[in-house]
Amino acid sequence: MTINSTITFTWEGKVYAGKVEREYENSVLVQVTDPSEEMLEKFNDRMIISKKKCQQTAD
């Protein structure tokens, strides 16, 4: 995964997409494209996701 690549991930049973803002050793910081109300309230539409839990999409 690289910065600005698009990924998908599952959170609480729903699939979300987002852009990678920063890459860490085992996770990535993601700007969620269409966040839920809870994501906006708790995380301000940015989340750290484990690399094991996300898939890179074809850009």
PQR file of N, CA, C, O and H, with PARSE charges and radii, in Angstrom:
ATOM      1  N   MET A   1       0.832  -1.178   0.000 -0.4000 1.5000
ATOM      2  CA  MET A   1       0.000   0.000   0.000 -0.0000 2.0000
ATOM      3  C   MET A   1       0.876   1.241   0.000  0.5500 1.7000
ATOM      4  O   MET A   1       1.922   1.289   0.648 -0.5500 1.4000
ATOM      5  N   THR A   2       0.431   2.225  -0.729 -0.4000 1.5000
ATOM      6  CA  THR A   2       1.182   3.472  -0.798 -0.0000 2.0000
ATOM      7  C   THR A   2       0.276   4.637  -0.412  0.5500 1.7000
ATOM      8  O   THR A   2      -0.949   4.510  -0.408 -0.5500 1.4000
ATOM      9  H   THR A   2      -0.418   2.186  -1.255  0.4000 1.0000
ATOM     10  N   ILE A   3       0.881   5.750  -0.095 -0.4000 1.5000
ATOM     11  CA  ILE A   3       0.119   6.949   0.244 -0.0000 2.0000
ATOM     12  C   ILE A   3      -0.723   7.361  -0.959  0.5500 1.7000
ATOM     13  O   ILE A   3      -0.262   7.304  -2.099 -0.5500 1.4000
ATOM     14  H   ILE A   3       1.875   5.853  -0.099  0.4000 1.0000
ATOM     15  N   ASN A   4      -1.948   7.773  -0.697 -0.4000 1.5000
ATOM     16  CA  ASN A   4      -2.956   8.179  -1.689 -0.0000 2.0000
ATOM     17  C   ASN A   4      -3.560   7.018  -2.467  0.5500 1.7000
ATOM     18  O   ASN A   4      -4.350   7.250  -3.382 -0.5500 1.4000
ATOM     19  H   ASN A   4      -2.322   7.819   0.229  0.4000 1.0000
ATOM     20  N   SER A   5      -3.217   5.781  -2.137 -0.4000 1.5000
ATOM     21  CA  SER A   5      -3.884   4.653  -2.793 -0.0000 2.0000
ATOM     22  C   SER A   5      -5.255   4.459  -2.145  0.5500 1.7000
ATOM     23  O   SER A   5      -5.461   4.833  -0.990 -0.5500 1.4000
ATOM     24  H   SER A   5      -2.575   5.592  -1.394  0.4000 1.0000
ATOM     25  N   THR A   6      -6.173   3.883  -2.880 -0.4000 1.5000
ATOM     26  CA  THR A   6      -7.528   3.644  -2.390 -0.0000 2.0000
ATOM     27  C   THR A   6      -7.619   2.226  -1.848  0.5500 1.7000
ATOM     28  O   THR A   6      -7.165   1.273  -2.481 -0.5500 1.4000
ATOM     29  H   THR A   6      -6.006   3.579  -3.818  0.4000 1.0000
ATOM     30  N   ILE A   7      -8.216   2.102  -0.662 -0.4000 1.5000
ATOM     31  CA  ILE A   7      -8.388   0.791  -0.045 -0.0000 2.0000
ATOM     32  C   ILE A   7      -9.845   0.598   0.348  0.5500 1.7000
ATOM     33  O   ILE A   7     -10.610   1.559   0.427 -0.5500 1.4000
ATOM     34  H   ILE A   7      -8.585   2.876  -0.148  0.4000 1.0000
ATOM     35  N   THR A   8     -10.219  -0.647   0.593 -0.4000 1.5000
ATOM     36  CA  THR A   8     -11.515  -0.964   1.183 -0.0000 2.0000
ATOM     37  C   THR A   8     -11.258  -1.729   2.473  0.5500 1.7000
ATOM     38  O   THR A   8     -10.255  -2.430   2.606 -0.5500 1.4000
ATOM     39  H   THR A   8      -9.598  -1.427   0.529  0.4000 1.0000
ATOM     40  N   PHE A   9     -12.179  -1.584   3.420 -0.4000 1.5000
ATOM     41  CA  PHE A   9     -12.071  -2.292   4.692 -0.0000 2.0000
ATOM     42  C   PHE A   9     -13.468  -2.483   5.258  0.5500 1.7000
ATOM     43  O   PHE A   9     -14.404  -1.773   4.892 -0.5500 1.4000
ATOM     44  H   PHE A   9     -12.994  -1.014   3.312  0.4000 1.0000
ATOM     45  N   THR A  10     -13.591  -3.445   6.149 -0.4000 1.5000
ATOM     46  CA  THR A  10     -14.868  -3.718   6.800 -0.0000 2.0000
ATOM     47  C   THR A  10     -14.798  -3.223   8.231  0.5500 1.7000
ATOM     48  O   THR A  10     -13.839  -3.500   8.951 -0.5500 1.4000
ATOM     49  H   THR A  10     -12.830  -4.022   6.446  0.4000 1.0000
ATOM     50  N   TRP A  11     -15.830  -2.483   8.639 -0.4000 1.5000
ATOM     51  CA  TRP A  11     -15.918  -1.983  10.004 -0.0000 2.0000
ATOM     52  C   TRP A  11     -17.351  -2.147  10.474  0.5500 1.7000
ATOM     53  O   TRP A  11     -18.277  -1.615   9.862 -0.5500 1.4000
ATOM     54  H   TRP A  11     -16.609  -2.258   8.054  0.4000 1.0000
ATOM     55  N   GLU A  12     -17.531  -2.877  11.554 -0.4000 1.5000
ATOM     56  CA  GLU A  12     -18.843  -3.177  12.125 -0.0000 2.0000
ATOM     57  C   GLU A  12     -19.811  -3.740  11.088  0.5500 1.7000
ATOM     58  O   GLU A  12     -20.978  -3.352  11.041 -0.5500 1.4000
ATOM     59  H   GLU A  12     -16.779  -3.309  12.051  0.4000 1.0000
ATOM     60  N   GLY A  13     -19.317  -4.655  10.259 -0.4000 1.5000
ATOM     61  CA  GLY A  13     -20.156  -5.369   9.308 -0.0000 2.0000
ATOM     62  C   GLY A  13     -20.436  -4.655   7.999  0.5500 1.7000
ATOM     63  O   GLY A  13     -21.151  -5.195   7.154 -0.5500 1.4000
ATOM     64  H   GLY A  13     -18.369  -4.970  10.297  0.4000 1.0000
ATOM     65  N   LYS A  14     -19.901  -3.465   7.803 -0.4000 1.5000
ATOM     66  CA  LYS A  14     -20.112  -2.720   6.558 -0.0000 2.0000
ATOM     67  C   LYS A  14     -18.776  -2.461   5.878  0.5500 1.7000
ATOM     68  O   LYS A  14     -17.744  -2.322   6.535 -0.5500 1.4000
ATOM     69  H   LYS A  14     -19.320  -3.026   8.489  0.4000 1.0000
ATOM     70  N   VAL A  15     -18.812  -2.399   4.550 -0.4000 1.5000
ATOM     71  CA  VAL A  15     -17.594  -2.156   3.774 -0.0000 2.0000
ATOM     72  C   VAL A  15     -17.479  -0.663   3.489  0.5500 1.7000
ATOM     73  O   VAL A  15     -18.435  -0.021   3.052 -0.5500 1.4000
ATOM     74  H   VAL A  15     -19.650  -2.512   4.017  0.4000 1.0000
ATOM     75  N   TYR A  16     -16.291  -0.126   3.745 -0.4000 1.5000
ATOM     76  CA  TYR A  16     -16.007   1.287   3.505 -0.0000 2.0000
ATOM     77  C   TYR A  16     -14.782   1.406   2.612  0.5500 1.7000
ATOM     78  O   TYR A  16     -13.986   0.474   2.500 -0.5500 1.4000
ATOM     79  H   TYR A  16     -15.515  -0.647   4.100  0.4000 1.0000
ATOM     80  N   ALA A  17     -14.643   2.555   1.983 -0.4000 1.5000
ATOM     81  CA  ALA A  17     -13.478   2.840   1.148 -0.0000 2.0000
ATOM     82  C   ALA A  17     -12.830   4.120   1.652  0.5500 1.7000
ATOM     83  O   ALA A  17     -13.472   4.947   2.300 -0.5500 1.4000
ATOM     84  H   ALA A  17     -15.290   3.312   2.073  0.4000 1.0000
ATOM     85  N   GLY A  18     -11.549   4.268   1.343 -0.4000 1.5000
ATOM     86  CA  GLY A  18     -10.853   5.480   1.743 -0.0000 2.0000
ATOM     87  C   GLY A  18      -9.487   5.577   1.095  0.5500 1.7000
ATOM     88  O   GLY A  18      -9.026   4.647   0.432 -0.5500 1.4000
ATOM     89  H   GLY A  18     -11.028   3.597   0.817  0.4000 1.0000
ATOM     90  N   LYS A  19      -8.849   6.719   1.297 -0.4000 1.5000
ATOM     91  CA  LYS A  19      -7.509   6.971   0.766 -0.0000 2.0000
ATOM     92  C   LYS A  19      -6.498   6.879   1.900  0.5500 1.7000
ATOM     93  O   LYS A  19      -6.742   7.367   3.004 -0.5500 1.4000
ATOM     94  H   LYS A  19      -9.224   7.474   1.836  0.4000 1.0000
ATOM     95  N   VAL A  20      -5.373   6.256   1.622 -0.4000 1.5000
ATOM     96  CA  VAL A  20      -4.308   6.119   2.606 -0.0000 2.0000
ATOM     97  C   VAL A  20      -3.604   7.464   2.756  0.5500 1.7000
ATOM     98  O   VAL A  20      -3.104   8.023   1.780 -0.5500 1.4000
ATOM     99  H   VAL A  20      -5.175   5.859   0.726  0.4000 1.0000
ATOM    100  N   GLU A  21      -3.568   7.983   3.992 -0.4000 1.5000
ATOM    101  CA  GLU A  21      -2.873   9.236   4.270 -0.0000 2.0000
ATOM    102  C   GLU A  21      -1.453   8.995   4.769  0.5500 1.7000
ATOM    103  O   GLU A  21      -0.531   9.751   4.461 -0.5500 1.4000
ATOM    104  H   GLU A  21      -3.974   7.529   4.785  0.4000 1.0000
ATOM    105  N   ARG A  22      -1.299   7.923   5.548 -0.4000 1.5000
ATOM    106  CA  ARG A  22       0.015   7.620   6.110 -0.0000 2.0000
ATOM    107  C   ARG A  22       0.111   6.124   6.331  0.5500 1.7000
ATOM    108  O   ARG A  22      -0.871   5.472   6.688 -0.5500 1.4000
ATOM    109  H   ARG A  22      -2.048   7.310   5.799  0.4000 1.0000
ATOM    110  N   GLU A  23       1.293   5.589   6.119 -0.4000 1.5000
ATOM    111  CA  GLU A  23       1.507   4.153   6.299 -0.0000 2.0000
ATOM    112  C   GLU A  23       2.413   3.923   7.498  0.5500 1.7000
ATOM    113  O   GLU A  23       3.448   4.572   7.647 -0.5500 1.4000
ATOM    114  H   GLU A  23       2.090   6.118   5.829  0.4000 1.0000
ATOM    115  N   TYR A  24       2.009   2.993   8.343 -0.4000 1.5000
ATOM    116  CA  TYR A  24       2.793   2.578   9.500 -0.0000 2.0000
ATOM    117  C   TYR A  24       3.246   1.142   9.277  0.5500 1.7000
ATOM    118  O   TYR A  24       2.950   0.556   8.235 -0.5500 1.4000
ATOM    119  H   TYR A  24       1.168   2.465   8.222  0.4000 1.0000
ATOM    120  N   GLU A  25       3.957   0.570  10.236 -0.4000 1.5000
ATOM    121  CA  GLU A  25       4.497  -0.777  10.073 -0.0000 2.0000
ATOM    122  C   GLU A  25       3.400  -1.814   9.837  0.5500 1.7000
ATOM    123  O   GLU A  25       3.506  -2.618   8.911 -0.5500 1.4000
ATOM    124  H   GLU A  25       4.197   1.046  11.082  0.4000 1.0000
ATOM    125  N   ASN A  26       2.359  -1.807  10.652 -0.4000 1.5000
ATOM    126  CA  ASN A  26       1.298  -2.818  10.553 -0.0000 2.0000
ATOM    127  C   ASN A  26      -0.085  -2.236  10.284  0.5500 1.7000
ATOM    128  O   ASN A  26      -1.077  -2.965  10.319 -0.5500 1.4000
ATOM    129  H   ASN A  26       2.273  -1.154  11.404  0.4000 1.0000
ATOM    130  N   SER A  27      -0.164  -0.935  10.016 -0.4000 1.5000
ATOM    131  CA  SER A  27      -1.466  -0.293   9.823 -0.0000 2.0000
ATOM    132  C   SER A  27      -1.332   0.913   8.899  0.5500 1.7000
ATOM    133  O   SER A  27      -0.232   1.310   8.513 -0.5500 1.4000
ATOM    134  H   SER A  27       0.641  -0.343   9.987  0.4000 1.0000
ATOM    135  N   VAL A  28      -2.488   1.483   8.557 -0.4000 1.5000
ATOM    136  CA  VAL A  28      -2.514   2.681   7.717 -0.0000 2.0000
ATOM    137  C   VAL A  28      -3.524   3.667   8.292  0.5500 1.7000
ATOM    138  O   VAL A  28      -4.528   3.264   8.879 -0.5500 1.4000
ATOM    139  H   VAL A  28      -3.381   1.161   8.871  0.4000 1.0000
ATOM    140  N   LEU A  29      -3.256   4.955   8.124 -0.4000 1.5000
ATOM    141  CA  LEU A  29      -4.198   6.005   8.470 -0.0000 2.0000
ATOM    142  C   LEU A  29      -5.023   6.284   7.233  0.5500 1.7000
ATOM    143  O   LEU A  29      -4.474   6.602   6.178 -0.5500 1.4000
ATOM    144  H   LEU A  29      -2.440   5.282   7.648  0.4000 1.0000
ATOM    145  N   VAL A  30      -6.350   6.168   7.351 -0.4000 1.5000
ATOM    146  CA  VAL A  30      -7.243   6.250   6.197 -0.0000 2.0000
ATOM    147  C   VAL A  30      -8.204   7.426   6.349  0.5500 1.7000
ATOM    148  O   VAL A  30      -8.801   7.617   7.408 -0.5500 1.4000
ATOM    149  H   VAL A  30      -6.795   5.910   8.209  0.4000 1.0000
ATOM    150  N   GLN A  31      -8.345   8.205   5.292 -0.4000 1.5000
ATOM    151  CA  GLN A  31      -9.398   9.224   5.187 -0.0000 2.0000
ATOM    152  C   GLN A  31     -10.586   8.523   4.546  0.5500 1.7000
ATOM    153  O   GLN A  31     -10.545   8.214   3.354 -0.5500 1.4000
ATOM    154  H   GLN A  31      -7.859   8.050   4.431  0.4000 1.0000
ATOM    155  N   VAL A  32     -11.637   8.266   5.305 -0.4000 1.5000
ATOM    156  CA  VAL A  32     -12.784   7.486   4.832 -0.0000 2.0000
ATOM    157  C   VAL A  32     -13.598   8.317   3.839  0.5500 1.7000
ATOM    158  O   VAL A  32     -13.915   9.477   4.103 -0.5500 1.4000
ATOM    159  H   VAL A  32     -11.670   8.517   6.273  0.4000 1.0000
ATOM    160  N   THR A  33     -13.934   7.713   2.698 -0.4000 1.5000
ATOM    161  CA  THR A  33     -14.637   8.413   1.628 -0.0000 2.0000
ATOM    162  C   THR A  33     -16.074   8.758   1.998  0.5500 1.7000
ATOM    163  O   THR A  33     -16.496   9.900   1.818 -0.5500 1.4000
ATOM    164  H   THR A  33     -13.676   6.771   2.485  0.4000 1.0000
ATOM    165  N   ASP A  34     -16.828   7.797   2.509 -0.4000 1.5000
ATOM    166  CA  ASP A  34     -18.235   8.007   2.857 -0.0000 2.0000
ATOM    167  C   ASP A  34     -18.463   7.489   4.276  0.5500 1.7000
ATOM    168  O   ASP A  34     -19.032   6.412   4.458 -0.5500 1.4000
ATOM    169  H   ASP A  34     -16.485   6.869   2.655  0.4000 1.0000
ATOM    170  N   PRO A  35     -18.020   8.251   5.289 -0.5600 1.5000
ATOM    171  CA  PRO A  35     -18.072   7.746   6.663  0.2800 2.0000
ATOM    172  C   PRO A  35     -19.488   7.700   7.223  0.5500 1.7000
ATOM    173  O   PRO A  35     -20.367   8.455   6.807 -0.5500 1.4000
ATOM    174  N   SER A  36     -19.684   6.799   8.172 -0.4000 1.5000
ATOM    175  CA  SER A  36     -20.966   6.728   8.880 -0.0000 2.0000
ATOM    176  C   SER A  36     -21.022   7.876   9.895  0.5500 1.7000
ATOM    177  O   SER A  36     -20.018   8.538  10.157 -0.5500 1.4000
ATOM    178  H   SER A  36     -18.970   6.185   8.510  0.4000 1.0000
ATOM    179  N   GLU A  37     -22.201   8.096  10.453 -0.4000 1.5000
ATOM    180  CA  GLU A  37     -22.361   9.140  11.473 -0.0000 2.0000
ATOM    181  C   GLU A  37     -21.450   8.869  12.674  0.5500 1.7000
ATOM    182  O   GLU A  37     -20.858   9.787  13.242 -0.5500 1.4000
ATOM    183  H   GLU A  37     -23.017   7.558  10.240  0.4000 1.0000
ATOM    184  N   GLU A  38     -21.351   7.587  13.049 -0.4000 1.5000
ATOM    185  CA  GLU A  38     -20.509   7.226  14.195 -0.0000 2.0000
ATOM    186  C   GLU A  38     -19.039   7.520  13.916  0.5500 1.7000
ATOM    187  O   GLU A  38     -18.320   7.991  14.798 -0.5500 1.4000
ATOM    188  H   GLU A  38     -21.832   6.841  12.588  0.4000 1.0000
ATOM    189  N   MET A  39     -18.590   7.246  12.692 -0.4000 1.5000
ATOM    190  CA  MET A  39     -17.201   7.553  12.326 -0.0000 2.0000
ATOM    191  C   MET A  39     -16.939   9.055  12.414  0.5500 1.7000
ATOM    192  O   MET A  39     -15.905   9.483  12.926 -0.5500 1.4000
ATOM    193  H   MET A  39     -19.173   6.864  11.976  0.4000 1.0000
ATOM    194  N   LEU A  40     -17.873   9.841  11.916 -0.4000 1.5000
ATOM    195  CA  LEU A  40     -17.711  11.293  11.970 -0.0000 2.0000
ATOM    196  C   LEU A  40     -17.660  11.785  13.412  0.5500 1.7000
ATOM    197  O   LEU A  40     -16.850  12.645  13.758 -0.5500 1.4000
ATOM    198  H   LEU A  40     -18.713   9.493  11.500  0.4000 1.0000
ATOM    199  N   GLU A  41     -18.528  11.234  14.244 -0.4000 1.5000
ATOM    200  CA  GLU A  41     -18.615  11.656  15.632 -0.0000 2.0000
ATOM    201  C   GLU A  41     -17.389  11.237  16.443  0.5500 1.7000
ATOM    202  O   GLU A  41     -16.829  12.042  17.187 -0.5500 1.4000
ATOM    203  H   GLU A  41     -19.186  10.535  13.963  0.4000 1.0000
ATOM    204  N   LYS A  42     -16.975   9.980  16.297 -0.4000 1.5000
ATOM    205  CA  LYS A  42     -15.884   9.447  17.115 -0.0000 2.0000
ATOM    206  C   LYS A  42     -14.495   9.689  16.539  0.5500 1.7000
ATOM    207  O   LYS A  42     -13.550   9.956  17.280 -0.5500 1.4000
ATOM    208  H   LYS A  42     -17.430   9.326  15.692  0.4000 1.0000
ATOM    209  N   PHE A  43     -14.371   9.597  15.212 -0.4000 1.5000
ATOM    210  CA  PHE A  43     -13.042   9.582  14.606 -0.0000 2.0000
ATOM    211  C   PHE A  43     -12.787  10.723  13.627  0.5500 1.7000
ATOM    212  O   PHE A  43     -11.695  10.815  13.067 -0.5500 1.4000
ATOM    213  H   PHE A  43     -15.139   9.380  14.610  0.4000 1.0000
ATOM    214  N   ASN A  44     -13.775  11.596  13.408 -0.4000 1.5000
ATOM    215  CA  ASN A  44     -13.619  12.709  12.471 -0.0000 2.0000
ATOM    216  C   ASN A  44     -13.252  12.214  11.076  0.5500 1.7000
ATOM    217  O   ASN A  44     -12.428  12.828  10.398 -0.5500 1.4000
ATOM    218  H   ASN A  44     -14.663  11.521  13.862  0.4000 1.0000
ATOM    219  N   ASP A  45     -13.850  11.122  10.649 -0.4000 1.5000
ATOM    220  CA  ASP A  45     -13.726  10.440   9.352 -0.0000 2.0000
ATOM    221  C   ASP A  45     -12.314   9.978   8.991  0.5500 1.7000
ATOM    222  O   ASP A  45     -12.037   9.700   7.824 -0.5500 1.4000
ATOM    223  H   ASP A  45     -14.519  10.624  11.201  0.4000 1.0000
ATOM    224  N   ARG A  46     -11.423   9.894   9.974 -0.4000 1.5000
ATOM    225  CA  ARG A  46     -10.079   9.333   9.770 -0.0000 2.0000
ATOM    226  C   ARG A  46      -9.900   8.186  10.753  0.5500 1.7000
ATOM    227  O   ARG A  46     -10.223   8.316  11.934 -0.5500 1.4000
ATOM    228  H   ARG A  46     -11.648  10.120  10.922  0.4000 1.0000
ATOM    229  N   MET A  47      -9.384   7.056  10.261 -0.4000 1.5000
ATOM    230  CA  MET A  47      -9.229   5.879  11.110 -0.0000 2.0000
ATOM    231  C   MET A  47      -7.896   5.203  10.838  0.5500 1.7000
ATOM    232  O   MET A  47      -7.363   5.277   9.731 -0.5500 1.4000
ATOM    233  H   MET A  47      -9.122   6.950   9.302  0.4000 1.0000
ATOM    234  N   ILE A  48      -7.369   4.549  11.851 -0.4000 1.5000
ATOM    235  CA  ILE A  48      -6.198   3.700  11.667 -0.0000 2.0000
ATOM    236  C   ILE A  48      -6.713   2.277  11.518  0.5500 1.7000
ATOM    237  O   ILE A  48      -7.420   1.764  12.385 -0.5500 1.4000
ATOM    238  H   ILE A  48      -7.802   4.488  12.750  0.4000 1.0000
ATOM    239  N   ILE A  49      -6.346   1.644  10.401 -0.4000 1.5000
ATOM    240  CA  ILE A  49      -6.828   0.308  10.063 -0.0000 2.0000
ATOM    241  C   ILE A  49      -5.630  -0.632   9.939  0.5500 1.7000
ATOM    242  O   ILE A  49      -4.608  -0.273   9.354 -0.5500 1.4000
ATOM    243  H   ILE A  49      -5.772   2.061   9.696  0.4000 1.0000
ATOM    244  N   SER A  50      -5.763  -1.828  10.491 -0.4000 1.5000
ATOM    245  CA  SER A  50      -4.728  -2.845  10.350 -0.0000 2.0000
ATOM    246  C   SER A  50      -4.564  -3.223   8.881  0.5500 1.7000
ATOM    247  O   SER A  50      -5.552  -3.338   8.155 -0.5500 1.4000
ATOM    248  H   SER A  50      -6.593  -2.119  10.966  0.4000 1.0000
ATOM    249  N   LYS A  51      -3.341  -3.413   8.449 -0.4000 1.5000
ATOM    250  CA  LYS A  51      -3.095  -3.832   7.061 -0.0000 2.0000
ATOM    251  C   LYS A  51      -3.731  -5.192   6.772  0.5500 1.7000
ATOM    252  O   LYS A  51      -4.070  -5.487   5.626 -0.5500 1.4000
ATOM    253  H   LYS A  51      -2.539  -3.320   9.038  0.4000 1.0000
ATOM    254  N   LYS A  52      -3.894  -6.015   7.800 -0.4000 1.5000
ATOM    255  CA  LYS A  52      -4.517  -7.326   7.622 -0.0000 2.0000
ATOM    256  C   LYS A  52      -6.010  -7.208   7.326  0.5500 1.7000
ATOM    257  O   LYS A  52      -6.599  -8.136   6.772 -0.5500 1.4000
ATOM    258  H   LYS A  52      -3.618  -5.775   8.731  0.4000 1.0000
ATOM    259  N   LYS A  53      -6.627  -6.092   7.683 -0.4000 1.5000
ATOM    260  CA  LYS A  53      -8.074  -5.918   7.554 -0.0000 2.0000
ATOM    261  C   LYS A  53      -8.481  -5.100   6.332  0.5500 1.7000
ATOM    262  O   LYS A  53      -9.666  -4.816   6.163 -0.5500 1.4000
ATOM    263  H   LYS A  53      -6.148  -5.338   8.134  0.4000 1.0000
ATOM    264  N   CYS A  54      -7.541  -4.714   5.480 -0.4000 1.5000
ATOM    265  CA  CYS A  54      -7.909  -3.891   4.326 -0.0000 2.0000
ATOM    266  C   CYS A  54      -7.326  -4.464   3.035  0.5500 1.7000
ATOM    267  O   CYS A  54      -6.351  -5.216   3.045 -0.5500 1.4000
ATOM    268  H   CYS A  54      -6.578  -4.944   5.617  0.4000 1.0000
ATOM    269  N   GLN A  55      -7.955  -4.083   1.933 -0.4000 1.5000
ATOM    270  CA  GLN A  55      -7.523  -4.533   0.612 -0.0000 2.0000
ATOM    271  C   GLN A  55      -7.342  -3.306  -0.273  0.5500 1.7000
ATOM    272  O   GLN A  55      -8.164  -2.390  -0.261 -0.5500 1.4000
ATOM    273  H   GLN A  55      -8.747  -3.472   1.925  0.4000 1.0000
ATOM    274  N   GLN A  56      -6.267  -3.302  -1.033 -0.4000 1.5000
ATOM    275  CA  GLN A  56      -6.033  -2.200  -1.963 -0.0000 2.0000
ATOM    276  C   GLN A  56      -6.880  -2.406  -3.210  0.5500 1.7000
ATOM    277  O   GLN A  56      -6.973  -3.520  -3.726 -0.5500 1.4000
ATOM    278  H   GLN A  56      -5.599  -4.046  -1.043  0.4000 1.0000
ATOM    279  N   THR A  57      -7.495  -1.340  -3.692 -0.4000 1.5000
ATOM    280  CA  THR A  57      -8.303  -1.411  -4.906 -0.0000 2.0000
ATOM    281  C   THR A  57      -7.489  -0.913  -6.085  0.5500 1.7000
ATOM    282  O   THR A  57      -6.484  -0.224  -5.911 -0.5500 1.4000
ATOM    283  H   THR A  57      -7.420  -0.435  -3.274  0.4000 1.0000
ATOM    284  N   ALA A  58      -7.921  -1.260  -7.273 -0.4000 1.5000
ATOM    285  CA  ALA A  58      -7.247  -0.784  -8.484 -0.0000 2.0000
ATOM    286  C   ALA A  58      -7.626   0.670  -8.703  0.5500 1.7000
ATOM    287  O   ALA A  58      -8.809   0.999  -8.788 -0.5500 1.4000
ATOM    288  H   ALA A  58      -8.738  -1.820  -7.414  0.4000 1.0000
ATOM    289  N   ASP A  59      -6.637   1.533  -8.794 -0.4000 1.5000
ATOM    290  CA  ASP A  59      -6.889   2.969  -9.011 -0.0000 2.0000
ATOM    291  C   ASP A  59      -7.063   3.277 -10.468  0.5500 1.7000
ATOM    292  O   ASP A  59      -7.282   4.432 -10.834 -0.5500 1.4000
ATOM    293  H   ASP A  59      -5.676   1.265  -8.724  0.4000 1.0000
TER
END
